[in-house]
Amino acid sequence: MAKTRISISLEQEQAERIRRHAERAGMDVSAYLVHAATRQMAETEAIEEQFAGVDALIAAAEAEAGAVAPESAATVGELTEQERREAESALGLVYGADRPSVRSGEAA
């Protein structure tokens, strides 16, 4: 496989620090940077994969919320008891379970 050269610019202090770390790892600077970048990419991809389901739920909720006309938003007093419990549960997920409960008729 053919190798490709990538040129980077960095401060002298950063370059020296990288050289020292590469030397301690028993690698040349190129191998050290490739290893560090590959490791970071694997970590990022693992995190993205782990949260893909949550990200999809958020995107769907945002799309659904964007489709609701602002004037159709209900006040706390207009919600059914079931809708109020669902809203409180959702707010608990966002703000934590120790969030004070909103009494019927009060704004959240």
N, C-alpha and C positions, 0 to 999 in steps of 0.2 A: 504494500500500500504506500502510495506516495505521501510524503509529509508536506505540510503547508506551514509557511512561516507567518506568524502574527507579530506585529510590532506593537508594543505598548509604551506609553509614556508615564513616568512616575517620578516623584521627588527622589532625590539622592538618598535621603534617609530611609524611605520605603524600600528602595532597591537594596541597600545594605542590609536591612532587616530581613528581607526575603533571602538574600544570599546566605546570611548566617543560619537561618532556619533550614534552608536546603542543605547546607553543609552538615548541620547536626543530624539531619535525616539521612545523610549519606547519598544525597541525590544532587544532580546538577540543577541549575535554576529552571531550565526548561521542564525537566521531568517533575520537579517539585510543583511548579505552577500548573502543569497539566493534571497532576494528582489532586491538587487542591481544588481546581475548577471542576474536575470530574466528580469529586466527593460532594462539592456544593450542589452540583446539578442533580445528583442522585438524591440528596436530601430534599431539595426543592420538589422534585418529581414525586417523591414519596409523600410529602406533605400535601401536594396538590391532589394526589390520588386519594389520600385519606379523607380530604374535605370535599371531594367532588360531589358527593351526595348532598352535603349541606349547601354547597354553592348552587347546585341545581334547585334546591328548595327555595333558597333566597331569591334566585332569579325568577322563579315561577311566582313567588309571593309579590315581588316587585312589579312583575307584569300584570298580575291580577289587581294590585292596588292602583296601578296606573290606569286601569280600565274603569275604575270607579269614579264617577263624577264627584267633585268635592262637595257640592250641595246635597248629595245624597247621604253624606256621613251622618250617622246617628249620634245623638248625645247619650250619655250614660242613662238618663231617664227613659229613653226610647228603646233601650235594649231589653230583650226578653231575659229572664233569669239565666237561661242556658247560654245566651250570647255574652252576658256579663261575666259568667264563670269562665267561659272560653277566653275572653279578653283578659281577665285577671290572670289566668294561667299563662297566657302568652307573655304578658308583661312580667310575670314572675320569672319566666325563662330569660328574658332580656335583662331585667334589673336585679334578679336574685330573689330567692324565696323570702328574704327578710324585709322586702318592700312592704310598706304599710298598705293595707287593703283600702280600696276606694269604696265609700258607701254609696248606695243607690242615689242618684240625683246630683252627685258631686262630679266636677270635672276631674279627669285624670291628670 
